[in-house]
Amino acid sequence: MRNYTAAELRADYGRALLLRLAATVGWLATVRGDDLTRRERALQEAALGNGRLVAALLDHDGLALIG
């Protein structure tokens, strides 16, 4: 097994955050607000409302991983 550096771990974490954002946006694009169950509304609010995912992407320079 080769050594897995801290820099590689940080880059992989940023990629995982990007995948989570893409999955969230994809899910939100497929649902209509009036068709959501109470649980789905709670998930939508959690995904968009508190900003933690976006803050994590900014903290870990996720945008740099796109280009």
C-alpha positions as CSV (number, residue, x, y, z in Angstrom):
1,M,0.0,0.0,0.0
2,R,1.4,3.4,-0.9
3,N,1.3,6.4,1.5
4,Y,-1.8,8.5,1.3
5,T,-0.8,12.1,2.0
6,A,-2.7,14.7,3.8
7,A,-2.9,16.8,0.6
8,E,-4.4,13.9,-1.3
9,L,-7.0,13.4,1.6
10,R,-7.9,17.1,1.4
11,A,-8.3,17.0,-2.4
12,D,-10.5,13.8,-2.1
13,Y,-12.6,15.4,0.6
14,G,-13.2,18.4,-1.7
15,R,-14.2,16.1,-4.5
16,A,-16.6,14.3,-2.2
17,L,-18.2,17.7,-1.3
18,L,-18.5,18.5,-5.0
19,L,-20.3,15.2,-5.6
20,R,-22.6,15.9,-2.7
21,L,-23.4,19.3,-4.1
22,A,-24.1,17.8,-7.6
23,A,-26.3,15.1,-6.2
24,T,-28.3,17.7,-4.2
25,V,-28.7,20.0,-7.1
26,G,-29.8,17.0,-9.3
27,W,-32.3,15.9,-6.8
28,L,-33.7,19.4,-6.3
29,A,-34.1,19.8,-10.1
30,T,-36.3,16.7,-10.3
31,V,-38.9,17.6,-7.6
32,R,-41.7,20.1,-7.5
33,G,-42.2,22.1,-4.3
34,D,-45.9,21.3,-4.0
35,D,-45.2,17.5,-4.5
36,L,-42.8,17.2,-1.6
37,T,-43.5,15.1,1.5
38,R,-42.8,16.6,4.8
39,R,-39.5,14.6,5.1
40,E,-38.5,15.8,1.6
41,R,-39.2,19.4,2.5
42,A,-37.0,18.9,5.6
43,L,-34.2,17.5,3.4
44,Q,-34.5,20.3,1.0
45,E,-34.3,22.9,3.8
46,A,-31.3,21.1,5.2
47,A,-29.6,21.0,1.8
48,L,-30.2,24.7,1.1
49,G,-31.1,26.4,4.3
50,N,-28.1,26.3,6.6
51,G,-25.4,26.8,4.0
52,R,-23.1,24.2,5.6
53,L,-22.3,22.4,2.3
54,V,-21.4,25.6,0.5
55,A,-19.3,26.8,3.4
56,A,-17.5,23.5,3.5
57,L,-16.8,23.8,-0.3
58,L,-15.4,27.3,0.2
59,D,-13.4,26.3,3.2
60,H,-11.8,23.4,1.3
61,D,-11.3,25.3,-1.9
62,G,-13.7,23.0,-3.8
63,L,-14.0,25.3,-6.8
64,A,-10.2,24.8,-7.5
65,L,-10.9,21.1,-8.0
66,I,-13.3,21.8,-10.9
67,G,-10.8,23.3,-13.4
